[in-house]
Amino acid sequence: MKTGTQAAERRPLREEETPPRFFAADARWNVPEPAACRLLWNKYAMPDHIRQHSEAVAQVAHTIALHARRSGMNVCADTVLASALLHDLAKIYTILHGGNHAQLGAAWVLKETGNPAIAQGVVHHVWWPWSISLDRHFLPCVIIYADKRVRHERIVSLAERYDDLMVRYGRTEKSRQYITLSLEQAADIERALAERLEIDFNAYSFDSRGLV
């Protein structure tokens, strides 16, 4: 859990403040198949409950990516799927040994795949420090959103996910501030997706690929 000072600094940065590189699809970059991603789970000793969580996050992210591609957006759904499957690759290592699982996981993913777009989704899946732009940064934004729609291994609403986070981690005013900022960002991404794709993902059943 971040400190209150770190949480307070988590405002969206202006685009001129070290803006991130825009990673468009590049045919030279390897995009591993889901089976290859799962082999990396074995290599890095990912436990079953994190595998189940990653499968659910991938289901949400890939479904949205397919809708985006059908709408005419320049989205590589396979890249989104791989990033979602690998977003928590370093989770258990950092639980056991310390460190930032998003940063370490991104380093591992870049080493294993050579694909900076997949790694970008991993490194930013906890927080996106710039303004939300689906056209420029669809992949990291959708990985953030998908991760925030999954409680353990079950797909839930943002409200249910963050109610659970508040109960488990909101022990201090500082931690509650951070959780609230994270919820606001996830809700901003959900609104941007709804406006762009004309789908209310808050009311979307990702299990049946349809509205509930």
C-alpha atoms as one frame of an Amber mdcrd trajectory, in Angstrom:
protein
   0.000   0.000   0.000   1.347   3.417  -0.962   1.887   6.169   1.553  -0.428
   9.155   1.795   2.201  11.417   0.247   2.532   9.136  -2.735  -1.235   8.890
  -3.071  -1.644  12.661  -2.939   0.865  13.009  -5.782  -1.101  10.659  -7.989
  -2.722  13.361 -10.061  -2.817  12.875 -13.848   0.371  14.365 -15.267   0.137
  16.910 -18.049   1.054  15.524 -21.477   4.212  17.652 -21.573   5.452  16.083
 -18.337   7.626  13.245 -19.665   4.790  11.818 -21.788   4.873   8.059 -22.356
   5.912   6.567 -25.653   2.958   5.509 -27.805   3.404   1.847 -28.727   1.492
   1.102 -31.914   1.234  -2.468 -33.167   4.500  -3.581 -34.753   4.703  -6.837
 -36.679   8.348  -7.243 -35.601   7.365  -7.662 -31.959   6.583 -11.140 -30.736
   3.097 -11.653 -29.315   3.065 -14.937 -27.389   0.068 -17.236 -27.673  -1.938
 -17.815 -24.472  -0.295 -21.229 -24.076   3.155 -19.585 -24.127   2.012 -17.067
 -21.496   0.888 -19.919 -19.280   4.282 -21.583 -19.683   5.784 -18.401 -18.239
   3.430 -18.820 -15.276   5.136 -22.180 -14.705   8.622 -20.727 -15.124   7.969
 -18.013 -12.541   6.039 -20.285 -10.144   2.743 -18.428 -10.263   0.319 -19.959
  -7.726  -3.108 -21.183  -8.772  -5.127 -18.315  -7.290  -3.092 -15.714  -9.213
  -3.477 -17.790 -12.387  -7.248 -17.784 -11.912  -7.229 -14.039 -11.313  -5.123
 -13.504 -14.449  -7.488 -15.623 -16.560 -10.442 -13.508 -15.450  -8.589 -10.233
 -16.091  -7.649 -11.513 -19.544 -11.271 -12.391 -20.255 -12.379  -8.844 -19.487
  -9.519  -7.130 -21.322  -9.702  -9.330 -24.432 -13.475  -8.926 -24.729 -13.147
  -5.135 -24.629 -10.245  -5.230 -27.110 -12.346  -7.229 -29.578 -15.157  -4.678
 -29.304 -12.628  -1.880 -29.864 -11.186  -3.548 -32.949 -14.638  -4.119 -34.401
 -15.412  -0.440 -33.840 -12.448   0.523 -36.017  -9.857   1.314 -33.329  -6.228
   0.390 -34.015  -6.061  -2.306 -31.345  -4.192  -5.607 -31.367  -6.432  -7.866
 -29.303  -3.766 -10.582 -29.057  -1.309  -8.098 -27.515  -3.938  -7.025 -24.985
  -4.638 -10.667 -24.144  -0.958 -11.458 -23.567  -0.460  -8.382 -21.381  -3.484
  -9.274 -19.276  -2.352 -12.877 -18.808   1.097 -11.693 -17.701   0.192  -8.603
 -15.663   0.760 -10.329 -12.285   3.733 -12.461 -13.331   5.907 -11.112 -10.489
   3.173 -10.941  -7.849   4.173 -13.942  -5.778   7.883 -13.090  -5.950   7.313
  -9.618  -4.518   4.948 -10.979  -1.862   7.719 -13.291  -0.697  10.752 -11.086
  -1.250   9.508  -7.498  -1.548   9.613  -5.062  -4.439   7.148  -3.612  -6.927
   5.360  -6.405  -8.777   4.338  -4.199 -11.713   7.881  -2.949 -12.351   9.568
  -6.303 -11.851   6.900  -8.091 -13.856   7.320  -5.671 -16.763  11.085  -6.267
 -16.745  10.540 -10.023 -16.848   7.912  -9.732 -19.590  10.132  -7.524 -21.750
  13.001  -9.979 -21.311  10.823 -12.986 -22.167   8.801 -11.523 -25.050  10.850
  -8.610 -26.382   7.556  -6.749 -26.767   7.472  -3.273 -25.146   3.719  -2.890
 -25.657   2.986  -5.981 -23.567   5.455  -4.791 -20.929   3.863  -1.317 -20.876
   0.538  -2.866 -19.935   2.213  -4.771 -17.099   4.184  -1.869 -15.646   1.159
   0.446 -15.618  -1.594  -1.973 -14.578  -1.801  -0.489 -11.076  -1.861   3.203
 -11.985  -1.700   5.353 -15.148  -0.011   8.693 -14.349  -1.138  10.535 -17.494
  -4.529  11.622 -18.779  -6.818   8.912 -20.162  -6.606   8.615 -23.952  -7.928
   5.431 -25.491  -6.610   6.344 -28.935  -3.032   6.807 -27.690  -2.894   4.384
 -24.776  -5.660   1.825 -25.127  -3.611  -1.142 -23.904  -2.455   0.099 -20.472
  -5.834   1.707 -19.804  -7.774  -1.457 -20.560  -5.408  -3.603 -18.459  -5.935
  -1.229 -15.510  -9.693  -1.394 -15.965  -9.848  -5.166 -16.394  -7.735  -5.730
 -13.293 -10.077  -3.490 -11.287 -13.091  -5.514 -12.461 -11.810  -8.785 -10.971
 -11.983  -9.579  -7.274  -9.706 -12.555  -6.752 -10.910 -14.744  -9.652 -14.469
 -13.397 -10.003 -15.592 -10.618 -12.356 -17.446  -7.966 -10.355 -18.422  -4.314
 -10.624 -15.967  -1.552  -9.755 -18.086  -0.773  -6.694 -17.821  -4.330  -5.357
 -14.094  -4.527  -6.093 -13.342  -1.302  -4.264 -15.667  -2.029  -1.358 -13.562
  -5.139  -0.802 -10.302  -3.177  -1.095 -11.548  -0.603   1.385 -12.453  -3.294
   3.927  -9.146  -5.149   3.552  -6.710  -2.272   3.147  -8.448   0.964   4.130
  -7.163   0.989   7.693  -5.857   4.559   7.631  -6.908   7.843   6.063  -3.854
   7.677   3.833  -4.676   4.236   2.484  -8.318   5.196   1.967  -7.181   8.220
  -0.032  -5.128   6.018  -2.327  -7.981   3.543  -2.838 -10.367   6.387  -3.666
  -7.968   7.830  -6.255  -7.596   4.413  -7.865 -11.385   3.976  -8.015 -11.785
   7.393  -9.633  -9.278   6.501 -12.329 -10.928   3.140 -13.044 -14.325   4.882
 -13.289 -12.835   7.440 -15.703 -11.602   4.613 -17.929 -14.992   2.900 -17.757
 -16.719   6.124 -18.857 -14.225   6.622 -21.692 -14.803   3.062 -22.916 -18.569
   3.493 -22.732 -18.474   6.733 -24.712 -16.107   5.420 -27.364 -17.553   1.933
 -27.833 -21.166   2.754 -26.897 -21.297  -0.146 -24.462 -22.130   0.091 -20.766
 -19.430  -2.191 -19.392 -20.734  -1.682 -15.867 -23.778  -3.686 -16.990 -21.842
  -6.150 -19.145 -21.660  -9.855 -18.376 -18.214 -10.895 -19.542 -19.079 -14.522
 -18.850 -21.803 -14.564 -21.472 -20.380 -11.776 -23.659 -23.574  -9.775 -23.345
 -25.440  -7.197 -21.327 -27.074  -8.354 -18.108
